[in-house]
Amino acid sequence: MTAQIELQNVDKHYGTFHALKNIDLAIDKGSFVALVGPSGCGKSTLLRSIAGLESISSGTLKIAGETMNGVPPRKRDVAMVFQSYALYPHMTVERNLSYSLRLKGMSRADAKKKAEEVAKTTGLSELLHRFPRQLSGGQRQRVAMGRAIIRNPKAFLFDEPLSNLDASLRVQMRKEIRSLHDRLGATSVYVTHDQIEAMTMADYVVVMRNGVIEQRGRPLELYDFPANKFVAGFIGSPAMNFIASSIDASGTRLIFDEYSGESIALEQRLEPNRKVIAGIRPEFLRVASEAEANFHIEVGTVESTGSATYISSQDQMVTVVQSERTELKPNDRVGLKVDSARIHLFDAKTEARIVTDAG
Ligand SMILES: Nc1ncnc2c1ncn2[C@@H]1O[C@H](COP(=O)(O)OP(=O)(O)OP(=O)(O)O)[C@@H](O)[C@H]1O
């Protein structure tokens, strides 16, 4: 597989601020890659650097094998799609779509024909004569997509394109974007702070923090084998529970230090007395009888969405999510069980994953 976009040792400084730190990333032709991370981690800077809207301070950026450092945006042959749509308000949908072709000197008739083709692909055929103000948010987003598609670019670069839309439209549009990507055989880089969007749309997810790539992998790889506590807490919703813990003197039991020293047998022997952080996803904890419980919490809140019930501890450190409803109330003391194979262990100091035989 050839890399369509390649970044080698890329750094970006804004004055004294180091926004991208030694980024190495290869994006295969035809793949859909999501960049995620908390606000300010550098994902937009990375995307804008690929587009050429930001210059990189050092390193190499290649698109389709050609070095792009210093090449202006319009010569990079990539198309950006923004959340703000950036449509021309005084032009119809058809004109918005065909504008870039007209700029390149295509005849009015040919550009119109192209616009009609793209409108078909994006479900805009009935709306070609409308102005942007006469469209819904989702329809405007489709025009923005259509404008990118009509240019037949080497890659699509999306900067939080759905964040202006309401929840149900977002779900629909993310399916549409992914299916367009597949039909066009496109290469897409998609910035979002919404990890569900990243997990459901992308072939590969790149998790960033403070200008650094913390981990990249297939969505479920990140979920099953997070490289560190940060990634573990970022991927998955509700977020993973973290419990300060230690390995006992024999190296065979995990002691939940924060929960009265209650403990659970480990799958395999680990370094005795090591301080660790136990990571347990809310969906892998369950309310259990006294005989089965591994540790106990005092219930703080019980919330139900109908399909799921969230039970959180008073100290807010532990959340359980279950599909069954519950009679539990605040202040109840309840036992929780976890399958030890489902526990992620991180070093208490470095917060890196402690690799066991299971992964
Ligand atoms: N022109 C600029 N001058 C100085 N600092 C900047 C500039 N643009 C961005 N930064 C800083 O670089 C860091 C990364 O910004 P960036 O926009 O890439 O973050 P992000 O991950 O996309 O965040 P968000 O989700 O909030 O958009 C931030 O700390 C930001 O303040």
PDBQT file of the ligand as one rigid body, heavy atoms in Angstrom, charges set to zero:
ROOT
HETATM    1  N1  LIG A 401      -1.564  31.013  15.083  1.00  0.00    +0.000 N 
HETATM    2  C1  LIG A 401      -1.228  30.533  16.277  1.00  0.00    +0.000 A 
HETATM    3  N2  LIG A 401      -0.352  31.162  17.080  1.00  0.00    +0.000 NA
HETATM    4  C2  LIG A 401       0.006  30.663  18.275  1.00  0.00    +0.000 A 
HETATM    5  N3  LIG A 401      -0.464  29.511  18.789  1.00  0.00    +0.000 NA
HETATM    6  C3  LIG A 401      -1.355  28.835  18.054  1.00  0.00    +0.000 A 
HETATM    7  C4  LIG A 401      -1.789  29.297  16.765  1.00  0.00    +0.000 A 
HETATM    8  N4  LIG A 401      -2.668  28.393  16.281  1.00  0.00    +0.000 NA
HETATM    9  C5  LIG A 401      -2.774  27.424  17.217  1.00  0.00    +0.000 A 
HETATM   10  N5  LIG A 401      -1.986  27.681  18.281  1.00  0.00    +0.000 N 
HETATM   11  C6  LIG A 401      -1.843  26.843  19.476  1.00  0.00    +0.000 C 
HETATM   12  O1  LIG A 401      -1.422  25.562  19.076  1.00  0.00    +0.000 OA
HETATM   13  C7  LIG A 401      -2.066  24.553  19.860  1.00  0.00    +0.000 C 
HETATM   14  C8  LIG A 401      -2.756  23.574  18.956  1.00  0.00    +0.000 C 
HETATM   15  O2  LIG A 401      -3.845  24.204  18.320  1.00  0.00    +0.000 OA
HETATM   16  P1  LIG A 401      -4.847  23.409  17.392  1.00  0.00    +0.000 P 
HETATM   17  O3  LIG A 401      -5.837  24.376  16.843  1.00  0.00    +0.000 OA
HETATM   18  O4  LIG A 401      -4.089  22.593  16.433  1.00  0.00    +0.000 OA
HETATM   19  O5  LIG A 401      -5.556  22.457  18.449  1.00  0.00    +0.000 OA
HETATM   20  P2  LIG A 401      -6.745  21.427  18.251  1.00  0.00    +0.000 P 
HETATM   21  O6  LIG A 401      -6.257  20.144  18.763  1.00  0.00    +0.000 OA
HETATM   22  O7  LIG A 401      -7.250  21.474  16.875  1.00  0.00    +0.000 OA
HETATM   23  O8  LIG A 401      -7.820  22.012  19.265  1.00  0.00    +0.000 OA
HETATM   24  P3  LIG A 401      -9.396  22.269  19.092  1.00  0.00    +0.000 P 
HETATM   25  O9  LIG A 401     -10.069  20.949  19.263  1.00  0.00    +0.000 OA
HETATM   26  O10 LIG A 401      -9.690  23.189  20.245  1.00  0.00    +0.000 OA
HETATM   27  O11 LIG A 401      -9.617  22.890  17.765  1.00  0.00    +0.000 OA
HETATM   28  C9  LIG A 401      -3.010  25.288  20.809  1.00  0.00    +0.000 C 
HETATM   29  O12 LIG A 401      -2.403  25.345  22.068  1.00  0.00    +0.000 OA
HETATM   30  C10 LIG A 401      -3.167  26.637  20.182  1.00  0.00    +0.000 C 
HETATM   31  O13 LIG A 401      -3.356  27.629  21.171  1.00  0.00    +0.000 OA
ENDROOT
TORSDOF 0
